[in-house]
Amino acid sequence: MVTDAAIFEAVGEITDPEIPVLTIADLGVLRGVRHEDGETVVTITPTYSGCPAMDLIRHEVELTLRSLNVEGRVET
């Protein structure tokens, strides 16, 4: 089983598509990882309302969860 800390670390390494020298953890976009009804939930929040990069970031988080063999979803 992959720990929440390991999931947070792996997802946190995703770079921001608009500022690729910063990660979503650096920017505060990654808010948390928790379990709800047997499912991992990753919470992300845009740096500003209407951020166009959120769809791509969500997709990258989903890919990272799959690469870890973690059943989960992303919420904003």
PDB file with one MODEL, atoms N, CA, C and O in Angstrom:
MODEL        1
ATOM      1  N   MET A   1       0.845  -1.189   0.000  1.00  0.00           N
ATOM      2  CA  MET A   1       0.000   0.000   0.000  1.00  0.00           C
ATOM      3  C   MET A   1       0.890   1.252   0.000  1.00  0.00           C
ATOM      4  O   MET A   1       1.879   1.328   0.728  1.00  0.00           O
ATOM      5  N   VAL A   2       0.526   2.191  -0.804  1.00  0.00           N
ATOM      6  CA  VAL A   2       1.258   3.451  -0.906  1.00  0.00           C
ATOM      7  C   VAL A   2       0.717   4.407   0.163  1.00  0.00           C
ATOM      8  O   VAL A   2      -0.495   4.586   0.284  1.00  0.00           O
ATOM      9  N   THR A   3       1.604   5.007   0.921  1.00  0.00           N
ATOM     10  CA  THR A   3       1.174   5.911   1.993  1.00  0.00           C
ATOM     11  C   THR A   3       0.726   7.260   1.432  1.00  0.00           C
ATOM     12  O   THR A   3       1.082   7.643   0.317  1.00  0.00           O
ATOM     13  N   ASP A   4      -0.057   7.959   2.231  1.00  0.00           N
ATOM     14  CA  ASP A   4      -0.480   9.310   1.844  1.00  0.00           C
ATOM     15  C   ASP A   4       0.724  10.215   1.619  1.00  0.00           C
ATOM     16  O   ASP A   4       0.732  11.029   0.695  1.00  0.00           O
ATOM     17  N   ALA A   5       1.733  10.070   2.461  1.00  0.00           N
ATOM     18  CA  ALA A   5       2.937  10.894   2.323  1.00  0.00           C
ATOM     19  C   ALA A   5       3.635  10.619   0.996  1.00  0.00           C
ATOM     20  O   ALA A   5       4.110  11.546   0.342  1.00  0.00           O
ATOM     21  N   ALA A   6       3.699   9.348   0.595  1.00  0.00           N
ATOM     22  CA  ALA A   6       4.332   8.999  -0.683  1.00  0.00           C
ATOM     23  C   ALA A   6       3.522   9.530  -1.857  1.00  0.00           C
ATOM     24  O   ALA A   6       4.085   9.984  -2.853  1.00  0.00           O
ATOM     25  N   ILE A   7       2.204   9.472  -1.738  1.00  0.00           N
ATOM     26  CA  ILE A   7       1.340  10.019  -2.797  1.00  0.00           C
ATOM     27  C   ILE A   7       1.533  11.528  -2.886  1.00  0.00           C
ATOM     28  O   ILE A   7       1.691  12.077  -3.977  1.00  0.00           O
ATOM     29  N   PHE A   8       1.520  12.196  -1.736  1.00  0.00           N
ATOM     30  CA  PHE A   8       1.707  13.649  -1.714  1.00  0.00           C
ATOM     31  C   PHE A   8       3.044  14.016  -2.346  1.00  0.00           C
ATOM     32  O   PHE A   8       3.125  14.960  -3.132  1.00  0.00           O
ATOM     33  N   GLU A   9       4.092  13.270  -2.003  1.00  0.00           N
ATOM     34  CA  GLU A   9       5.420  13.556  -2.545  1.00  0.00           C
ATOM     35  C   GLU A   9       5.455  13.367  -4.062  1.00  0.00           C
ATOM     36  O   GLU A   9       5.995  14.207  -4.781  1.00  0.00           O
ATOM     37  N   ALA A  10       4.883  12.270  -4.543  1.00  0.00           N
ATOM     38  CA  ALA A  10       4.895  11.987  -5.985  1.00  0.00           C
ATOM     39  C   ALA A  10       4.079  13.013  -6.760  1.00  0.00           C
ATOM     40  O   ALA A  10       4.530  13.530  -7.783  1.00  0.00           O
ATOM     41  N   VAL A  11       2.888  13.304  -6.274  1.00  0.00           N
ATOM     42  CA  VAL A  11       2.033  14.288  -6.953  1.00  0.00           C
ATOM     43  C   VAL A  11       2.655  15.678  -6.846  1.00  0.00           C
ATOM     44  O   VAL A  11       2.571  16.475  -7.780  1.00  0.00           O
ATOM     45  N   GLY A  12       3.271  15.959  -5.721  1.00  0.00           N
ATOM     46  CA  GLY A  12       3.888  17.264  -5.505  1.00  0.00           C
ATOM     47  C   GLY A  12       5.024  17.581  -6.452  1.00  0.00           C
ATOM     48  O   GLY A  12       5.396  18.745  -6.604  1.00  0.00           O
ATOM     49  N   GLU A  13       5.586  16.558  -7.098  1.00  0.00           N
ATOM     50  CA  GLU A  13       6.679  16.769  -8.051  1.00  0.00           C
ATOM     51  C   GLU A  13       6.200  17.191  -9.443  1.00  0.00           C
ATOM     52  O   GLU A  13       7.015  17.514 -10.307  1.00  0.00           O
ATOM     53  N   ILE A  14       4.897  17.189  -9.658  1.00  0.00           N
ATOM     54  CA  ILE A  14       4.356  17.626 -10.950  1.00  0.00           C
ATOM     55  C   ILE A  14       4.675  19.107 -11.119  1.00  0.00           C
ATOM     56  O   ILE A  14       4.429  19.910 -10.220  1.00  0.00           O
ATOM     57  N   THR A  15       5.219  19.457 -12.269  1.00  0.00           N
ATOM     58  CA  THR A  15       5.560  20.863 -12.497  1.00  0.00           C
ATOM     59  C   THR A  15       4.363  21.629 -13.047  1.00  0.00           C
ATOM     60  O   THR A  15       3.495  21.074 -13.720  1.00  0.00           O
ATOM     61  N   ASP A  16       4.350  22.895 -12.745  1.00  0.00           N
ATOM     62  CA  ASP A  16       3.309  23.779 -13.256  1.00  0.00           C
ATOM     63  C   ASP A  16       3.533  23.966 -14.758  1.00  0.00           C
ATOM     64  O   ASP A  16       4.649  24.285 -15.170  1.00  0.00           O
ATOM     65  N   PRO A  17       2.500  23.774 -15.587  1.00  0.00           N
ATOM     66  CA  PRO A  17       2.696  23.910 -17.036  1.00  0.00           C
ATOM     67  C   PRO A  17       3.050  25.333 -17.479  1.00  0.00           C
ATOM     68  O   PRO A  17       3.651  25.520 -18.537  1.00  0.00           O
ATOM     69  N   GLU A  18       2.688  26.317 -16.692  1.00  0.00           N
ATOM     70  CA  GLU A  18       2.971  27.705 -17.064  1.00  0.00           C
ATOM     71  C   GLU A  18       4.323  28.180 -16.531  1.00  0.00           C
ATOM     72  O   GLU A  18       4.955  29.057 -17.121  1.00  0.00           O
ATOM     73  N   ILE A  19       4.763  27.599 -15.416  1.00  0.00           N
ATOM     74  CA  ILE A  19       6.044  27.956 -14.807  1.00  0.00           C
ATOM     75  C   ILE A  19       6.754  26.646 -14.466  1.00  0.00           C
ATOM     76  O   ILE A  19       6.757  26.230 -13.308  1.00  0.00           O
ATOM     77  N   PRO A  20       7.355  25.992 -15.464  1.00  0.00           N
ATOM     78  CA  PRO A  20       7.873  24.640 -15.259  1.00  0.00           C
ATOM     79  C   PRO A  20       9.057  24.494 -14.304  1.00  0.00           C
ATOM     80  O   PRO A  20       9.499  23.373 -14.053  1.00  0.00           O
ATOM     81  N   VAL A  21       9.569  25.574 -13.778  1.00  0.00           N
ATOM     82  CA  VAL A  21      10.635  25.453 -12.778  1.00  0.00           C
ATOM     83  C   VAL A  21      10.050  25.295 -11.375  1.00  0.00           C
ATOM     84  O   VAL A  21      10.789  25.058 -10.419  1.00  0.00           O
ATOM     85  N   LEU A  22       8.735  25.424 -11.248  1.00  0.00           N
ATOM     86  CA  LEU A  22       8.062  25.278  -9.964  1.00  0.00           C
ATOM     87  C   LEU A  22       7.117  24.079 -10.005  1.00  0.00           C
ATOM     88  O   LEU A  22       6.520  23.780 -11.039  1.00  0.00           O
ATOM     89  N   THR A  23       6.993  23.406  -8.879  1.00  0.00           N
ATOM     90  CA  THR A  23       6.061  22.287  -8.789  1.00  0.00           C
ATOM     91  C   THR A  23       4.718  22.782  -8.250  1.00  0.00           C
ATOM     92  O   THR A  23       4.592  23.903  -7.758  1.00  0.00           O
ATOM     93  N   ILE A  24       3.719  21.900  -8.362  1.00  0.00           N
ATOM     94  CA  ILE A  24       2.414  22.287  -7.822  1.00  0.00           C
ATOM     95  C   ILE A  24       2.453  22.348  -6.300  1.00  0.00           C
ATOM     96  O   ILE A  24       1.628  23.023  -5.685  1.00  0.00           O
ATOM     97  N   ALA A  25       3.409  21.646  -5.686  1.00  0.00           N
ATOM     98  CA  ALA A  25       3.600  21.766  -4.235  1.00  0.00           C
ATOM     99  C   ALA A  25       4.211  23.124  -3.907  1.00  0.00           C
ATOM    100  O   ALA A  25       3.787  23.786  -2.959  1.00  0.00           O
ATOM    101  N   ASP A  26       5.214  23.545  -4.694  1.00  0.00           N
ATOM    102  CA  ASP A  26       5.847  24.857  -4.480  1.00  0.00           C
ATOM    103  C   ASP A  26       4.815  25.980  -4.528  1.00  0.00           C
ATOM    104  O   ASP A  26       4.858  26.920  -3.735  1.00  0.00           O
ATOM    105  N   LEU A  27       3.888  25.859  -5.475  1.00  0.00           N
ATOM    106  CA  LEU A  27       2.896  26.919  -5.694  1.00  0.00           C
ATOM    107  C   LEU A  27       1.702  26.851  -4.748  1.00  0.00           C
ATOM    108  O   LEU A  27       0.879  27.766  -4.726  1.00  0.00           O
ATOM    109  N   GLY A  28       1.603  25.785  -3.975  1.00  0.00           N
ATOM    110  CA  GLY A  28       0.459  25.637  -3.074  1.00  0.00           C
ATOM    111  C   GLY A  28      -0.795  25.126  -3.774  1.00  0.00           C
ATOM    112  O   GLY A  28      -1.883  25.154  -3.197  1.00  0.00           O
ATOM    113  N   VAL A  29      -0.652  24.662  -5.004  1.00  0.00           N
ATOM    114  CA  VAL A  29      -1.793  24.110  -5.744  1.00  0.00           C
ATOM    115  C   VAL A  29      -2.209  22.771  -5.129  1.00  0.00           C
ATOM    116  O   VAL A  29      -3.399  22.476  -5.028  1.00  0.00           O
ATOM    117  N   LEU A  30      -1.242  21.976  -4.724  1.00  0.00           N
ATOM    118  CA  LEU A  30      -1.513  20.707  -4.070  1.00  0.00           C
ATOM    119  C   LEU A  30      -1.859  20.977  -2.619  1.00  0.00           C
ATOM    120  O   LEU A  30      -1.020  21.448  -1.851  1.00  0.00           O
ATOM    121  N   ARG A  31      -3.095  20.680  -2.244  1.00  0.00           N
ATOM    122  CA  ARG A  31      -3.564  20.997  -0.894  1.00  0.00           C
ATOM    123  C   ARG A  31      -3.537  19.813   0.055  1.00  0.00           C
ATOM    124  O   ARG A  31      -3.321  19.978   1.256  1.00  0.00           O
ATOM    125  N   GLY A  32      -3.756  18.616  -0.480  1.00  0.00           N
ATOM    126  CA  GLY A  32      -3.754  17.480   0.432  1.00  0.00           C
ATOM    127  C   GLY A  32      -4.101  16.172  -0.228  1.00  0.00           C
ATOM    128  O   GLY A  32      -4.546  16.116  -1.374  1.00  0.00           O
ATOM    129  N   VAL A  33      -3.880  15.112   0.542  1.00  0.00           N
ATOM    130  CA  VAL A  33      -4.232  13.753   0.151  1.00  0.00           C
ATOM    131  C   VAL A  33      -4.962  13.145   1.338  1.00  0.00           C
ATOM    132  O   VAL A  33      -4.495  13.224   2.474  1.00  0.00           O
ATOM    133  N   ARG A  34      -6.112  12.538   1.067  1.00  0.00           N
ATOM    134  CA  ARG A  34      -6.857  11.892   2.144  1.00  0.00           C
ATOM    135  C   ARG A  34      -7.579  10.670   1.583  1.00  0.00           C
ATOM    136  O   ARG A  34      -7.631  10.468   0.370  1.00  0.00           O
ATOM    137  N   HIS A  35      -8.129   9.868   2.470  1.00  0.00           N
ATOM    138  CA  HIS A  35      -8.925   8.716   2.056  1.00  0.00           C
ATOM    139  C   HIS A  35     -10.378   8.957   2.429  1.00  0.00           C
ATOM    140  O   HIS A  35     -10.690   9.437   3.519  1.00  0.00           O
ATOM    141  N   GLU A  36     -11.256   8.613   1.499  1.00  0.00           N
ATOM    142  CA  GLU A  36     -12.690   8.792   1.703  1.00  0.00           C
ATOM    143  C   GLU A  36     -13.402   7.608   1.064  1.00  0.00           C
ATOM    144  O   GLU A  36     -13.310   7.403  -0.146  1.00  0.00           O
ATOM    145  N   ASP A  37     -14.104   6.837   1.868  1.00  0.00           N
ATOM    146  CA  ASP A  37     -14.837   5.662   1.380  1.00  0.00           C
ATOM    147  C   ASP A  37     -13.943   4.717   0.584  1.00  0.00           C
ATOM    148  O   ASP A  37     -14.345   4.223  -0.469  1.00  0.00           O
ATOM    149  N   GLY A  38     -12.726   4.463   1.083  1.00  0.00           N
ATOM    150  CA  GLY A  38     -11.816   3.534   0.443  1.00  0.00           C
ATOM    151  C   GLY A  38     -11.124   4.056  -0.801  1.00  0.00           C
ATOM    152  O   GLY A  38     -10.460   3.301  -1.511  1.00  0.00           O
ATOM    153  N   GLU A  39     -11.278   5.339  -1.065  1.00  0.00           N
ATOM    154  CA  GLU A  39     -10.688   5.951  -2.259  1.00  0.00           C
ATOM    155  C   GLU A  39      -9.734   7.062  -1.834  1.00  0.00           C
ATOM    156  O   GLU A  39      -9.989   7.781  -0.868  1.00  0.00           O
ATOM    157  N   THR A  40      -8.639   7.191  -2.564  1.00  0.00           N
ATOM    158  CA  THR A  40      -7.712   8.285  -2.323  1.00  0.00           C
ATOM    159  C   THR A  40      -8.242   9.535  -3.016  1.00  0.00           C
ATOM    160  O   THR A  40      -8.642   9.487  -4.179  1.00  0.00           O
ATOM    161  N   VAL A  41      -8.243  10.635  -2.305  1.00  0.00           N
ATOM    162  CA  VAL A  41      -8.699  11.908  -2.854  1.00  0.00           C
ATOM    163  C   VAL A  41      -7.547  12.900  -2.768  1.00  0.00           C
ATOM    164  O   VAL A  41      -7.009  13.158  -1.691  1.00  0.00           O
ATOM    165  N   VAL A  42      -7.178  13.451  -3.919  1.00  0.00           N
ATOM    166  CA  VAL A  42      -6.135  14.477  -3.980  1.00  0.00           C
ATOM    167  C   VAL A  42      -6.834  15.809  -4.206  1.00  0.00           C
ATOM    168  O   VAL A  42      -7.605  15.956  -5.155  1.00  0.00           O
ATOM    169  N   THR A  43      -6.571  16.764  -3.351  1.00  0.00           N
ATOM    170  CA  THR A  43      -7.194  18.081  -3.465  1.00  0.00           C
ATOM    171  C   THR A  43      -6.188  19.071  -4.046  1.00  0.00           C
ATOM    172  O   THR A  43      -5.071  19.220  -3.551  1.00  0.00           O
ATOM    173  N   ILE A  44      -6.621  19.739  -5.110  1.00  0.00           N
ATOM    174  CA  ILE A  44      -5.819  20.796  -5.718  1.00  0.00           C
ATOM    175  C   ILE A  44      -6.652  22.066  -5.786  1.00  0.00           C
ATOM    176  O   ILE A  44      -7.877  22.016  -5.900  1.00  0.00           O
ATOM    177  N   THR A  45      -5.981  23.192  -5.716  1.00  0.00           N
ATOM    178  CA  THR A  45      -6.643  24.494  -5.754  1.00  0.00           C
ATOM    179  C   THR A  45      -5.868  25.396  -6.711  1.00  0.00           C
ATOM    180  O   THR A  45      -4.643  25.477  -6.628  1.00  0.00           O
ATOM    181  N   PRO A  46      -6.572  26.072  -7.617  1.00  0.00           N
ATOM    182  CA  PRO A  46      -5.854  26.953  -8.551  1.00  0.00           C
ATOM    183  C   PRO A  46      -5.202  28.131  -7.836  1.00  0.00           C
ATOM    184  O   PRO A  46      -5.650  28.570  -6.777  1.00  0.00           O
ATOM    185  N   THR A  47      -4.139  28.623  -8.446  1.00  0.00           N
ATOM    186  CA  THR A  47      -3.470  29.794  -7.870  1.00  0.00           C
ATOM    187  C   THR A  47      -4.323  31.047  -8.046  1.00  0.00           C
ATOM    188  O   THR A  47      -4.185  32.012  -7.294  1.00  0.00           O
ATOM    189  N   TYR A  48      -5.202  31.025  -9.041  1.00  0.00           N
ATOM    190  CA  TYR A  48      -6.151  32.124  -9.217  1.00  0.00           C
ATOM    191  C   TYR A  48      -7.389  31.588  -9.918  1.00  0.00           C
ATOM    192  O   TYR A  48      -7.320  30.581 -10.622  1.00  0.00           O
ATOM    193  N   SER A  49      -8.508  32.250  -9.730  1.00  0.00           N
ATOM    194  CA  SER A  49      -9.777  31.811 -10.300  1.00  0.00           C
ATOM    195  C   SER A  49      -9.694  31.748 -11.823  1.00  0.00           C
ATOM    196  O   SER A  49      -9.239  32.692 -12.471  1.00  0.00           O
ATOM    197  N   GLY A  50     -10.134  30.638 -12.379  1.00  0.00           N
ATOM    198  CA  GLY A  50     -10.128  30.487 -13.832  1.00  0.00           C
ATOM    199  C   GLY A  50      -8.787  30.101 -14.413  1.00  0.00           C
ATOM    200  O   GLY A  50      -8.576  30.255 -15.616  1.00  0.00           O
ATOM    201  N   CYS A  51      -7.867  29.601 -13.591  1.00  0.00           N
ATOM    202  CA  CYS A  51      -6.536  29.215 -14.061  1.00  0.00           C
ATOM    203  C   CYS A  51      -6.669  28.194 -15.191  1.00  0.00           C
ATOM    204  O   CYS A  51      -7.247  27.125 -14.992  1.00  0.00           O
ATOM    205  N   PRO A  52      -6.142  28.513 -16.374  1.00  0.00           N
ATOM    206  CA  PRO A  52      -6.303  27.622 -17.521  1.00  0.00           C
ATOM    207  C   PRO A  52      -5.489  26.332 -17.420  1.00  0.00           C
ATOM    208  O   PRO A  52      -5.725  25.398 -18.186  1.00  0.00           O
ATOM    209  N   ALA A  53      -4.556  26.267 -16.508  1.00  0.00           N
ATOM    210  CA  ALA A  53      -3.698  25.091 -16.386  1.00  0.00           C
ATOM    211  C   ALA A  53      -4.320  23.983 -15.536  1.00  0.00           C
ATOM    212  O   ALA A  53      -3.775  22.881 -15.480  1.00  0.00           O
ATOM    213  N   MET A  54      -5.438  24.247 -14.879  1.00  0.00           N
ATOM    214  CA  MET A  54      -6.006  23.272 -13.947  1.00  0.00           C
ATOM    215  C   MET A  54      -6.395  21.954 -14.608  1.00  0.00           C
ATOM    216  O   MET A  54      -6.213  20.895 -14.006  1.00  0.00           O
ATOM    217  N   ASP A  55      -6.918  21.989 -15.813  1.00  0.00           N
ATOM    218  CA  ASP A  55      -7.285  20.737 -16.486  1.00  0.00           C
ATOM    219  C   ASP A  55      -6.054  19.879 -16.738  1.00  0.00           C
ATOM    220  O   ASP A  55      -6.090  18.664 -16.544  1.00  0.00           O
ATOM    221  N   LEU A  56      -4.976  20.500 -17.166  1.00  0.00           N
ATOM    222  CA  LEU A  56      -3.740  19.763 -17.411  1.00  0.00           C
ATOM    223  C   LEU A  56      -3.144  19.247 -16.104  1.00  0.00           C
ATOM    224  O   LEU A  56      -2.653  18.120 -16.051  1.00  0.00           O
ATOM    225  N   ILE A  57      -3.184  20.049 -15.067  1.00  0.00           N
ATOM    226  CA  ILE A  57      -2.673  19.620 -13.766  1.00  0.00           C
ATOM    227  C   ILE A  57      -3.499  18.444 -13.246  1.00  0.00           C
ATOM    228  O   ILE A  57      -2.939  17.469 -12.744  1.00  0.00           O
ATOM    229  N   ARG A  58      -4.808  18.527 -13.362  1.00  0.00           N
ATOM    230  CA  ARG A  58      -5.683  17.426 -12.942  1.00  0.00           C
ATOM    231  C   ARG A  58      -5.301  16.142 -13.685  1.00  0.00           C
ATOM    232  O   ARG A  58      -5.191  15.075 -13.080  1.00  0.00           O
ATOM    233  N   HIS A  59      -5.102  16.253 -14.983  1.00  0.00           N
ATOM    234  CA  HIS A  59      -4.728  15.096 -15.796  1.00  0.00           C
ATOM    235  C   HIS A  59      -3.397  14.504 -15.329  1.00  0.00           C
ATOM    236  O   HIS A  59      -3.263  13.285 -15.221  1.00  0.00           O
ATOM    237  N   GLU A  60      -2.433  15.348 -15.059  1.00  0.00           N
ATOM    238  CA  GLU A  60      -1.126  14.885 -14.593  1.00  0.00           C
ATOM    239  C   GLU A  60      -1.234  14.197 -13.226  1.00  0.00           C
ATOM    240  O   GLU A  60      -0.544  13.209 -12.973  1.00  0.00           O
ATOM    241  N   VAL A  61      -2.084  14.711 -12.361  1.00  0.00           N
ATOM    242  CA  VAL A  61      -2.297  14.076 -11.055  1.00  0.00           C
ATOM    243  C   VAL A  61      -2.912  12.689 -11.262  1.00  0.00           C
ATOM    244  O   VAL A  61      -2.484  11.718 -10.638  1.00  0.00           O
ATOM    245  N   GLU A  62      -3.912  12.599 -12.134  1.00  0.00           N
ATOM    246  CA  GLU A  62      -4.539  11.302 -12.413  1.00  0.00           C
ATOM    247  C   GLU A  62      -3.527  10.303 -12.968  1.00  0.00           C
ATOM    248  O   GLU A  62      -3.532   9.136 -12.577  1.00  0.00           O
ATOM    249  N   LEU A  63      -2.659  10.749 -13.875  1.00  0.00           N
ATOM    250  CA  LEU A  63      -1.611   9.874 -14.411  1.00  0.00           C
ATOM    251  C   LEU A  63      -0.644   9.412 -13.327  1.00  0.00           C
ATOM    252  O   LEU A  63      -0.215   8.258 -13.316  1.00  0.00           O
ATOM    253  N   THR A  64      -0.307  10.312 -12.424  1.00  0.00           N
ATOM    254  CA  THR A  64       0.598   9.960 -11.335  1.00  0.00           C
ATOM    255  C   THR A  64      -0.045   8.930 -10.412  1.00  0.00           C
ATOM    256  O   THR A  64       0.616   7.980  -9.992  1.00  0.00           O
ATOM    257  N   LEU A  65      -1.323   9.105 -10.094  1.00  0.00           N
ATOM    258  CA  LEU A  65      -2.019   8.122  -9.266  1.00  0.00           C
ATOM    259  C   LEU A  65      -2.008   6.751  -9.942  1.00  0.00           C
ATOM    260  O   LEU A  65      -1.749   5.735  -9.297  1.00  0.00           O
ATOM    261  N   ARG A  66      -2.291   6.731 -11.247  1.00  0.00           N
ATOM    262  CA  ARG A  66      -2.274   5.458 -11.984  1.00  0.00           C
ATOM    263  C   ARG A  66      -0.895   4.821 -11.949  1.00  0.00           C
ATOM    264  O   ARG A  66      -0.772   3.607 -11.789  1.00  0.00           O
ATOM    265  N   SER A  67       0.148   5.643 -12.100  1.00  0.00           N
ATOM    266  CA  SER A  67       1.511   5.093 -12.099  1.00  0.00           C
ATOM    267  C   SER A  67       1.868   4.480 -10.746  1.00  0.00           C
ATOM    268  O   SER A  67       2.731   3.605 -10.667  1.00  0.00           O
ATOM    269  N   LEU A  68       1.206   4.936  -9.684  1.00  0.00           N
ATOM    270  CA  LEU A  68       1.410   4.395  -8.347  1.00  0.00           C
ATOM    271  C   LEU A  68       0.447   3.244  -8.041  1.00  0.00           C
ATOM    272  O   LEU A  68       0.481   2.666  -6.954  1.00  0.00           O
ATOM    273  N   ASN A  69      -0.413   2.919  -9.013  1.00  0.00           N
ATOM    274  CA  ASN A  69      -1.456   1.900  -8.827  1.00  0.00           C
ATOM    275  C   ASN A  69      -2.388   2.251  -7.669  1.00  0.00           C
ATOM    276  O   ASN A  69      -2.744   1.403  -6.851  1.00  0.00           O
ATOM    277  N   VAL A  70      -2.769   3.528  -7.627  1.00  0.00           N
ATOM    278  CA  VAL A  70      -3.650   4.032  -6.581  1.00  0.00           C
ATOM    279  C   VAL A  70      -4.999   4.387  -7.214  1.00  0.00           C
ATOM    280  O   VAL A  70      -5.074   5.129  -8.193  1.00  0.00           O
ATOM    281  N   GLU A  71      -6.058   3.831  -6.622  1.00  0.00           N
ATOM    282  CA  GLU A  71      -7.413   4.194  -7.039  1.00  0.00           C
ATOM    283  C   GLU A  71      -7.720   5.547  -6.400  1.00  0.00           C
ATOM    284  O   GLU A  71      -7.609   5.695  -5.183  1.00  0.00           O
ATOM    285  N   GLY A  72      -8.092   6.505  -7.185  1.00  0.00           N
ATOM    286  CA  GLY A  72      -8.364   7.797  -6.586  1.00  0.00           C
ATOM    287  C   GLY A  72      -8.990   8.777  -7.539  1.00  0.00           C
ATOM    288  O   GLY A  72      -9.223   8.491  -8.713  1.00  0.00           O
ATOM    289  N   ARG A  73      -9.254   9.937  -6.995  1.00  0.00           N
ATOM    290  CA  ARG A  73      -9.839  11.019  -7.786  1.00  0.00           C
ATOM    291  C   ARG A  73      -9.231  12.342  -7.341  1.00  0.00           C
ATOM    292  O   ARG A  73      -8.596  12.452  -6.292  1.00  0.00           O
ATOM    293  N   VAL A  74      -9.454  13.329  -8.180  1.00  0.00           N
ATOM    294  CA  VAL A  74      -8.921  14.669  -7.925  1.00  0.00           C
ATOM    295  C   VAL A  74     -10.104  15.595  -7.711  1.00  0.00           C
ATOM    296  O   VAL A  74     -11.069  15.577  -8.475  1.00  0.00           O
ATOM    297  N   GLU A  75     -10.021  16.395  -6.677  1.00  0.00           N
ATOM    298  CA  GLU A  75     -11.071  17.397  -6.462  1.00  0.00           C
ATOM    299  C   GLU A  75     -10.454  18.769  -6.335  1.00  0.00           C
ATOM    300  O   GLU A  75      -9.326  18.934  -5.872  1.00  0.00           O
ATOM    301  N   THR A  76     -11.226  19.743  -6.759  1.00  0.00           N
ATOM    302  CA  THR A  76     -10.776  21.137  -6.661  1.00  0.00           C
ATOM    303  C   THR A  76     -11.676  21.900  -5.737  1.00  0.00           C
ATOM    304  O   THR A  76     -11.468  23.094  -5.518  1.00  0.00           O
TER     305      THR A  76
ENDMDL
END
